[in-house]
Amino acid sequence: MLIYNGKISLYSFLAPAMISVLLLVPRLSSSASCIVDNVCWILPSYYIVINTFLLLCFRGYAFQVALRAAFLGMVFAVGLFVADLAPASYHVFGWYMCFMSFFHYSEFLTIALTNPRTLSLDSFILNHSVEYGVAAIASWTEFFIERWFFPGLKQVTAVSLVGVVLCVGGELLRKLAMLTARTNFNHIVQNVREDGHRLVTHGVYAWCRHPSYVGWFYWSIGTQLVLVNPVCVVAYTIASWRFFHDRVYIEESTLLHFFGDDYYQYQKQVGTGLPFIQGYKLEL
């Protein structure tokens, strides 16, 4: 059952996306092309109306949830417009916008479904870290610089499609991990074992010890392949690998403390799933 704030987020995310039906209008009627010509003011006007409505309906925490969800929904809707109506060399940036916005919104929604006790505004992970923000800005900068000088580079469809596969596959694996772990999943590494915390080894956790990290790792690389950003593909791969290398090491030392021999045996049977990352090894 989806809790109240989860429902608010869902309605708020979907509301901006409804404007995407305008994409269908030019296909159905040539006389409706004026909508496409005026999309630059229709989209922001629609967004202002939605936010005004949210302000009138909600207060406090509920409004903050609705505000963030509506923003991500609007990014998704704009991404669809860019992917369909912008010049061809911008299309992949529209795909990227859709993947980014859906990833961040689905993080909040999945926590609302599986572990509502830990739900917070941070569950959108929009403020993940300074490094995460810098990496995103760097990818946008590379895209627009390369698009300006080498517009044909951003139309290498085969590379972008590989990125789409990685994004979809990574997103699916991460959400399956969250749905499998349920209340045992948390965005923050826990230092104290709480009541009810269990070692999860079934489902996707039977394939690899850290499916949520594996999914995020390949999703992040996929976003840069979608954009055909050669520099950021390399940079994201290195940065993501280093981040998860350190994260897994810290988390596994904690899990060994929590679950002892059960986790030690699990380590022996199942790999981390991340390339060249072994995790924390207990010296006996």
Secondary structure, 3 states (H helix, E strand, C coil): CCCHHHHHHHHHHHHHHHHHHHHCHHHHCHHHHHHHHCHHHHHHHHHHHHHHHHHHHCCHHHHHHHHHHHHHHHHHHHHHHHHHHCCHHHHHHHHHHHHHHHHHHHHHHHHHHHCHHHCCHHHHCCCCCHHHHHHHHHHHHHHHHHHHHCHHHHHCHHHHHHHHHHHHHHHHHHHHHHHHHHHHCCCCCCCCCCCCCCCCCCHHHHCCCCHHHHHHHHHHHHHHHHCCCHHHHHHHHHHHHHHHHHHHHHHHHHHHHHHCHHHHHHHHHCCCCCCCCCCCCCCC
